[in-house]
Each structure stands twice: as structure tokens, then as C-alpha cells.
Amino acid sequence: MPYMAINLGGVALGVGLVLAFLIRWFLKEKRRWGALVPFVLSLLYGMLAALAALGAWSLLGVTTWVALWAGNLAGYVGLVWGVGGTAPDVTRAHPIALTPGGYVIVFLLTITLVALLKWGPKQSKTKLLWGALAGILMALSGNVAGVAAIPLGSGVNLAGSVFTGAFG
């Protein structure tokens, strides 16, 4: 699989998606905290997917790579050709070490996301897709990768140990 790298345009697009949804939440959704939940959870899932599947030959790895590639391209075009800036490589991520139970949790979260996309309300589908894309685009950047990997990986591994303890 090609190396997963993020340029500044891709990160800017990810942050822009977060800003757009915060503006939507503030103006259209009347600052109801419950309206943020689908977006925030899918944002965290996108970060986890990008960090866990980094460079893996798996369905999740390929899907994450395609989303990262498309977001990088769109962000690059917007930053370089849109406003005349530059888009250097800002990648600083390594795959997070997940236990077998941790991978079970990532698998279960992926099934949950797909089920919500299939059967969830139309408004939530947009939040879920854009949240996951924003998470993927921001997860591999220098500062986010270091800050997000430890709590996400540790939390998923802990939940995985509980799962394997209950069913293993």
C-alpha cells in the first residue's frame, strides 16, 4: 500500500470541516449539545481508523487511504491553487499498537458506523461521513497524531480487553 502522508492542505481541509460543522451547530442547530454527538464520535472514529490502519492492506486501510488521498488532493488544490499558499508534508504518525481486543473494537466501531450510514437519519449520515473524513485528514498531522494516538489507542485496547474478558 502506498505510504499514507498528509500535506498541509489536507489538514486545513479537515480543520475546515470541523469549523463548518461548528458554525452549523451554532447557527442552525441552536447549540444543542446532542446535535454535536454524531459528528464528534465519527471524528474520533476517523482519527482511530487512520492511526490504526496506517499502511495496512485491509479494507479499512484501503478505504482510509482513498479518503486521505482525496482529501489531500482537494486541500492541496484549495491551498495552492485557491489562495496561493504552499502545502508541505506535515505527517508525523506511526501505526498505533492495538491488542487483538483493540482490533475487535475497531471492527465493531466500523460495523456500527456502516449500520448508522445505512439505516440512520439522513441528516446524521452527512455528519458521520464528514466527521470521519475530518478525523482521517487531521489524524496524521504532527501535533494531532501525538495527542490523539495515546488516548484513542489506550481506550480501544482497554475496551478490547473488557470484550475479550467477557467473550474470550
C-alpha positions in Angstrom: 0.0 0.0 0.0 1.3 3.5 -0.7 2.6 5.4 2.2 -0.1 7.4 4.0 1.1 11.0 4.2 -0.8 14.2 4.8 0.0 17.7 3.4 -0.9 21.0 5.0 -3.8 21.4 2.5 -5.3 18.1 3.7 -5.1 19.1 7.4 -6.5 22.5 6.5 -9.5 20.8 4.8 -10.0 18.6 7.9 -10.0 21.6 10.2 -12.2 23.5 7.8 -14.8 20.7 8.0 -14.7 20.9 11.8 -15.2 24.7 11.6 -18.1 24.4 9.2 -19.9 21.9 11.4 -19.3 24.1 14.5 -20.8 27.1 12.6 -23.7 24.9 11.5 -24.2 23.7 15.1 -24.1 27.2 16.5 -26.4 28.8 13.9 -28.7 26.1 12.6 -28.8 23.6 15.4 -29.2 26.2 18.1 -26.2 25.0 20.1 -27.9 21.7 21.2 -25.1 19.5 22.6 -26.8 16.4 21.4 -26.5 17.6 17.8 -22.7 17.5 18.1 -22.5 13.9 19.2 -22.7 12.1 15.8 -20.0 14.4 14.3 -17.6 14.3 17.3 -17.9 10.5 17.5 -17.3 10.0 13.8 -14.4 12.5 14.0 -12.8 10.3 16.7 -13.5 7.2 14.7 -11.8 8.7 11.6 -8.7 9.5 13.7 -8.7 6.0 15.1 -9.1 4.4 11.7 -6.3 6.5 10.2 -3.9 5.7 13.1 -4.9 2.0 13.4 -4.9 1.2 9.7 -1.9 3.2 8.6 -0.4 1.5 5.6 -2.3 -1.8 6.3 -3.5 -4.0 3.4 -7.1 -4.3 4.7 -10.5 -2.9 3.6 -10.3 -0.3 6.3 -6.7 0.6 5.3 -7.5 1.0 1.6 -10.7 3.0 2.4 -8.8 5.2 4.8 -6.0 5.7 2.2 -8.5 6.7 -0.5 -10.2 9.2 1.8 -6.8 10.6 2.8 -5.6 10.8 -0.9 -8.9 12.6 -2.0 -8.8 15.0 1.0 -5.1 15.7 0.4 -5.7 16.5 -3.2 -8.7 18.7 -2.5 -6.9 20.5 0.3 -3.7 21.0 -1.9 -5.8 22.4 -4.8 -7.6 24.8 -2.4 -4.5 25.9 -0.6 -2.1 26.1 -3.5 -4.3 27.0 -6.5 -7.1 28.6 -4.5 -5.3 31.0 -2.3 -1.7 30.8 -3.5 -0.2 29.1 -0.5 2.1 26.1 -0.1 1.2 22.6 1.1 4.3 20.9 2.7 4.2 17.4 4.1 3.2 17.5 7.8 3.0 13.8 8.5 4.1 12.5 11.9 2.3 9.3 12.6 3.0 5.7 13.2 0.5 2.9 13.5 -0.8 2.7 17.0 -0.2 -0.6 18.7 -3.5 -2.3 19.2 -4.1 -5.6 21.0 -6.2 -8.3 19.4 -9.1 -7.0 21.5 -8.4 -3.4 20.3 -8.8 -4.6 16.7 -12.1 -6.2 17.7 -13.3 -2.8 19.0 -12.2 -1.1 15.8 -14.1 -3.8 13.8 -17.2 -3.3 15.9 -17.0 0.5 15.6 -16.7 0.1 11.8 -19.8 -2.1 11.7 -21.6 0.4 13.8 -20.6 3.3 11.5 -21.7 1.4 8.4 -25.0 0.5 10.1 -25.7 4.1 11.0 -24.9 5.2 7.5 -27.2 2.5 6.1 -30.2 3.0 8.4 -29.6 6.3 10.3 -31.5 9.5 9.6 -30.4 11.4 6.5 -29.1 14.4 8.5 -26.8 12.2 10.6 -25.3 10.5 7.6 -23.7 13.7 6.4 -22.4 14.4 9.9 -21.0 10.9 10.1 -19.2 11.0 6.7 -17.8 14.5 7.1 -16.8 13.8 10.7 -14.9 10.6 9.7 -13.2 12.4 6.8 -12.2 15.3 9.0 -10.8 12.8 11.6 -8.8 10.9 8.9 -7.4 14.2 7.5 -6.3 15.5 10.9 -5.1 12.3 12.5 -1.8 12.0 10.8 -0.6 15.6 11.2 2.3 16.2 13.6 0.5 17.5 16.7 -2.7 15.7 16.4 -1.1 12.3 15.8 0.9 12.5 19.0 -2.0 13.8 21.1 -4.7 11.5 19.7 -2.9 8.2 19.4 -2.3 7.6 23.1 -5.9 8.1 24.4 -7.5 6.5 21.4 -5.2 3.5 21.3 -5.3 3.1 25.1 -9.1 3.4 25.2 -9.7 1.0 22.4 -7.2 -1.5 24.0 -8.9 -1.2 27.3 -12.4 -1.7 25.8 -10.9 -4.7 23.8 -9.6 -6.3 27.0 -13.0 -6.0 28.6 -14.5 -7.5 25.5 -12.1 -10.4 25.3 -12.5 -11.0 29.1 -16.3 -11.2 28.6 -16.3 -13.3 25.5 -12.8 -14.8 25.1 
